[in-house]
């Protein structure tokens, strides 16, 4: 029986010490996830105030969808899943900035192009 106990102990140690194997425990507390969620909601509101709803409709909708999913997961007590839903939503903010830069570049081109045609 001693070899069986030794093997059981080894398996137990490997499972508890390996990264990503916390035995189902959440890495993120509900409070931590709610704070992050609050920051994302504030950042989304700021982006909408700057007109993101007009030039980055899909991105703002996706962020809002991720926020909604995260809120549902927090209510269920699935804090880690909620955290990752928020992280997915956060990744859409650079796309909003990219769309804004694209819009400004198009406006600059159109302004330049219309000015060039008027001088002929």
C-alpha positions in Angstrom: 0.0 0.0 0.0 2.9 2.4 0.5 3.6 2.8 -3.2 -0.1 3.6 -3.8 0.0 6.3 -1.1 3.2 7.8 -2.6 1.7 7.9 -6.1 -1.5 9.5 -4.7 0.6 12.1 -2.9 2.6 12.9 -6.0 -0.5 13.2 -8.1 -2.1 15.5 -5.5 1.0 17.7 -5.3 1.3 18.0 -9.1 -2.4 18.9 -9.4 -2.2 21.6 -6.7 1.1 23.1 -7.7 0.7 23.3 -11.5 -0.3 26.7 -12.8 -3.9 27.0 -13.7 -5.0 24.1 -11.4 -6.4 25.8 -8.4 -9.0 23.1 -7.9 -11.9 25.3 -9.1 -11.2 28.2 -6.9 -11.6 31.7 -8.4 -8.5 33.7 -9.0 -10.6 36.9 -8.9 -12.9 38.0 -6.2 -16.4 39.3 -6.9 -15.4 42.7 -5.6 -12.3 42.9 -7.9 -14.3 41.9 -10.9 -17.0 44.4 -10.1 -14.4 47.2 -9.8 -12.9 46.3 -13.2 -16.5 46.1 -14.7 -17.2 49.6 -13.3 -14.0 51.0 -14.9 -14.9 49.4 -18.3 -18.5 50.8 -18.1 -17.0 54.3 -17.4 -14.6 54.0 -20.3 -17.4 52.9 -22.6 -19.5 55.9 -21.5 -16.6 58.2 -22.2 -16.1 56.7 -25.7 -19.8 57.1 -26.4 -19.7 60.7 -25.2 -16.9 61.2 -27.8 -19.2 59.9 -30.6 -18.1 56.3 -30.7 -21.7 55.3 -31.3 -21.6 56.9 -34.6 -18.4 55.6 -36.1 -17.8 52.3 -34.1 -21.3 50.9 -33.6 -20.2 47.3 -33.7 -17.4 47.7 -31.2 -19.5 49.6 -28.7 -22.2 47.0 -29.0 -19.8 44.2 -28.4 -18.3 45.9 -25.3 -21.8 46.3 -24.0 -22.6 42.6 -24.7 -19.5 41.6 -22.8 -20.5 43.8 -19.9 -23.9 42.2 -19.8 -22.5 38.7 -19.9 -20.0 39.5 -17.1 -22.8 40.9 -14.9 -24.8 37.7 -15.4 -21.7 35.6 -14.5 -21.0 37.6 -11.4 -24.6 37.0 -10.2 -24.0 33.3 -10.7 -20.8 33.5 -8.7 -18.6 32.7 -11.7 -16.0 35.4 -11.1 -13.2 34.1 -13.3 -15.5 33.7 -16.3 -16.9 37.2 -15.7 -13.3 38.5 -15.6 -12.5 37.0 -18.9 -15.7 38.3 -20.5 -14.6 41.8 -19.4 -11.1 41.2 -20.8 -12.6 40.3 -24.1 -14.7 43.5 -24.1 -11.6 45.6 -23.2 -9.9 44.4 -26.3 -12.5 46.3 -28.4 -11.3 49.7 -27.2 -8.3 49.8 -29.5 -10.6 49.0 -32.4 -12.7 52.1 -31.4 -9.5 54.2 -31.5 -8.5 52.7 -34.8 -12.0 53.5 -36.3 -11.7 57.0 -35.0 -8.3 57.5 -36.7 -9.6 56.0 -39.9 -12.6 58.4 -39.8 -10.3 61.4 -39.2 -8.0 60.3 -42.0 -10.9 60.0 -44.4 -12.2 63.4 -43.4 -8.7 64.9 -43.9 -8.5 63.3 -47.3 -11.9 64.5 -48.4 -11.1 68.0 -47.2 -7.8 67.9 -49.1 -9.4 66.5 -52.2 -12.2 69.0 -52.2 -9.8 71.9 -51.7 -7.5 70.6 -54.5 -10.5 70.5 -56.9 -11.6 74.0 -56.1 -8.2 75.4 -57.0 -8.3 74.2 -60.7 
